[in-house]
Amino acid sequence: MANIDFQTKIVTGQTENTLSQRVYSLLCDEIVNGELVPGERLTRRGLSKRLGVSQNPVTEALMRLERDGFVENKPLYGCRVRVLTIEDVENDQILREAIECQLVRLCCEYACNSDLAALMMRAAELDRITTQGDPESRLGMRLHLEFHMLIGEFGKKCPYLVNELERVWLRSLMRLNWVKSALFCALPEDWHQQLVEVIKDRNPDAAEAKMRKHVKMNEQYDIKTLEFLNR
């Protein structure tokens, strides 16, 4: 159970701020993994009781979750897991496209050969999980996020963009990406490896064009997924 895992991480002497970080991380994971579903109500008292902490860190965590776009407050209802709309997906994809296209250009320029070798290994593992394994597995979701984060980290120039990209990815609720893959998408077996091959050519313009295509396809399937789930 989530609360048992959470409790084992709490040690004597932790500050309230540290607890709020842990509450935030746990609730974020539960939202991304679909354990807390869109529209589900979140009460401070209920979460405090379930997690075994005071309401202060819960309040701080919920405020941060709202700021990062994972939950929303509705009049006469209170706090709930954010219900994604097609407009939300379109806005996030515009932001993701801008960030990832810039990060892939930086990766072309500043990643060393060992970085690119590691990126290719991660891409091959991700493609294998996507095409042969369980696309809804937590391993698959984690590898997908880590692959795109590595492109940003290997660019070595703008950690703020990498952090913002992570929020965009999580805000899109990655679980939908795997639902859409199963329902609508038959990606090439080397889909992510193709992207790395272009990066290895050290041509920022070509890498940006490839990343833009990569993100655009993701947007199409995100919208199809929401339309399917809202029928």
C-alpha positions in Angstrom: 0.0 0.0 0.0 1.2 3.5 -0.7 0.9 4.7 2.9 3.0 1.8 4.1 5.8 2.7 1.6 5.5 6.3 2.6 5.7 5.6 6.3 8.9 3.6 5.9 10.6 6.7 4.4 9.9 8.9 7.4 12.6 9.2 9.9 12.8 11.0 13.2 13.9 14.6 13.0 12.7 15.3 9.4 11.4 18.9 8.9 7.9 19.7 7.9 9.3 20.9 4.6 10.9 17.5 4.0 7.6 15.8 4.7 5.7 18.0 2.3 8.2 17.1 -0.4 7.5 13.4 0.3 3.8 13.9 0.3 4.1 15.8 -3.0 6.2 13.0 -4.6 3.9 10.2 -3.4 0.7 11.9 -4.6 2.3 12.9 -7.9 3.3 9.2 -8.4 -0.2 8.1 -7.6 -1.7 10.5 -10.1 0.7 9.6 -12.9 0.2 5.9 -12.2 -3.5 6.2 -12.3 -4.0 5.2 -8.7 -5.7 8.6 -8.1 -8.0 9.1 -11.1 -9.0 12.4 -12.8 -11.8 14.1 -10.8 -11.1 12.2 -7.6 -11.6 14.4 -4.5 -8.6 15.0 -2.2 -9.2 16.2 1.3 -6.5 17.3 3.6 -8.0 15.4 6.5 -8.3 12.2 4.5 -4.8 12.4 3.1 -3.4 13.3 6.5 -5.0 10.2 8.1 -3.9 7.9 5.3 -0.3 9.1 5.2 0.1 9.4 9.0 1.2 13.0 8.9 -0.2 16.3 10.0 -2.3 18.5 7.7 0.5 21.1 7.3 2.7 19.1 4.9 -0.4 17.8 3.1 -1.6 21.4 2.6 1.8 22.5 1.2 2.0 19.5 -1.1 -1.5 20.1 -2.5 -0.6 23.8 -3.1 2.4 22.7 -5.1 0.5 20.1 -7.0 -2.0 22.7 -8.0 0.7 25.1 -9.0 2.3 22.3 -11.2 -1.0 21.4 -12.7 -1.8 18.0 -11.2 -4.8 19.0 -9.1 -7.4 21.8 -9.2 -9.7 23.5 -6.7 -13.3 23.7 -7.8 -15.9 26.0 -6.0 -18.2 24.1 -3.7 -16.2 20.9 -4.2 -12.7 21.4 -3.1 -9.5 19.9 -4.3 -9.5 17.1 -6.9 -7.2 15.4 -9.4 -7.1 17.6 -12.5 -9.4 16.5 -15.3 -7.5 16.9 -18.5 -9.1 18.5 -21.5 -8.1 18.6 -25.2 -7.1 22.2 -24.7 -4.8 21.2 -21.8 -3.1 18.6 -24.0 -2.7 21.1 -26.9 -1.2 23.8 -24.5 1.2 21.3 -22.9 2.3 19.9 -26.3 3.1 23.5 -27.5 5.3 23.9 -24.4 6.8 20.5 -24.7 7.6 21.0 -28.4 9.4 24.3 -27.7 11.4 22.9 -24.8 12.4 19.6 -26.4 13.4 21.1 -29.7 15.7 23.5 -27.9 17.1 20.8 -25.6 17.8 18.4 -28.6 19.8 21.2 -30.3 21.9 21.7 -27.1 22.4 17.9 -26.9 23.8 17.9 -30.5 26.3 20.5 -29.6 27.4 19.6 -26.1 26.8 15.9 -25.5 30.0 13.8 -25.5 30.3 10.5 -27.4 29.9 8.5 -24.2 26.7 10.5 -23.5 25.3 9.6 -26.9 26.2 5.9 -26.4 24.3 5.8 -23.2 21.4 7.6 -24.8 21.3 5.0 -27.6 21.3 2.1 -25.0 18.4 3.8 -23.2 16.5 4.3 -26.5 17.0 0.6 -27.5 15.7 -0.6 -24.1 12.7 1.8 -24.4 11.9 0.6 -27.9 12.0 -3.0 -26.8 9.6 -2.3 -23.9 7.3 -0.3 -26.1 7.0 -2.9 -28.9 7.5 -6.2 -27.0 6.8 -5.7 -23.3 3.9 -4.4 -21.3 3.4 -0.7 -22.5 1.6 0.2 -19.3 4.3 -1.1 -17.0 5.9 1.4 -14.5 9.3 0.4 -16.0 8.1 1.5 -19.5 6.8 4.8 -18.2 10.0 5.4 -16.2 12.2 4.6 -19.1 10.2 6.9 -21.4 10.5 9.9 -19.0 14.2 9.2 -18.3 15.1 9.0 -22.0 13.7 12.5 -22.7 15.3 13.9 -19.5 18.7 12.5 -20.6 18.5 14.4 -23.9 18.1 17.6 -21.8 20.7 16.7 -19.2 23.3 15.9 -21.9 22.8 19.4 -23.3 24.5 20.6 -20.1 23.3 24.2 -20.5 19.8 24.8 -19.1 18.7 22.7 -16.1 15.6 25.0 -15.7 14.3 23.7 -19.1 14.9 20.1 -18.0 12.9 20.7 -14.8 10.1 22.3 -16.7 10.0 19.5 -19.2 9.6 17.0 -16.4 6.6 18.8 -15.1 5.1 18.9 -18.6 5.6 15.2 -19.1 4.1 14.3 -15.7 1.3 16.8 -16.2 0.3 14.9 -19.3 -0.1 11.8 -17.1 2.2 9.5 -18.9 -0.1 6.6 -18.3 -2.2 8.0 -21.2 0.8 7.7 -23.5 0.8 3.9 -23.0 -3.0 3.6 -23.4 -2.7 5.5 -26.7 0.1 3.3 -27.8 -2.0 0.2 -27.3 -5.1 1.7 -28.9 -3.9 3.8 -31.7 -0.3 3.6 -32.4 2.0 1.1 -34.1 5.4 2.9 -33.7 8.5 1.7 -35.6 10.5 -0.8 -33.5 13.4 1.7 -33.5 11.3 4.9 -33.0 13.5 6.4 -30.2 16.7 5.0 -31.7 16.0 6.9 -34.9 16.0 10.1 -32.9 19.3 9.3 -31.3 20.9 8.5 -34.7 20.0 12.0 -35.9 21.4 13.6 -32.7 24.7 11.6 -33.3 25.1 13.4 -36.7 25.6 16.6 -34.7 23.2 18.6 -36.9 21.0 20.8 -34.6 18.6 21.7 -37.4 18.0 18.0 -38.4 17.7 17.0 -34.8 15.2 19.7 -34.1 13.1 18.7 -37.1 13.2 15.0 -35.9 12.2 16.0 -32.4 9.4 18.2 -33.7 8.0 15.2 -35.6 8.4 13.0 -32.5 6.4 15.5 -30.4 3.7 16.2 -33.0 2.9 12.5 -33.2 2.6 12.3 -29.4 0.2 15.2 -29.5 -2.1 13.5 -32.1 -2.3 10.4 -30.0 -2.8 12.3 -26.7 -5.9 13.9 -28.2 -7.2 10.6 -29.7 -6.8 9.1 -26.2 -8.8 11.8 -24.5 -11.5 11.5 -27.1 -11.6 7.8 -26.7 -11.7 7.9 -22.9 -14.4 10.7 -22.9 -16.8 8.8 -25.2 
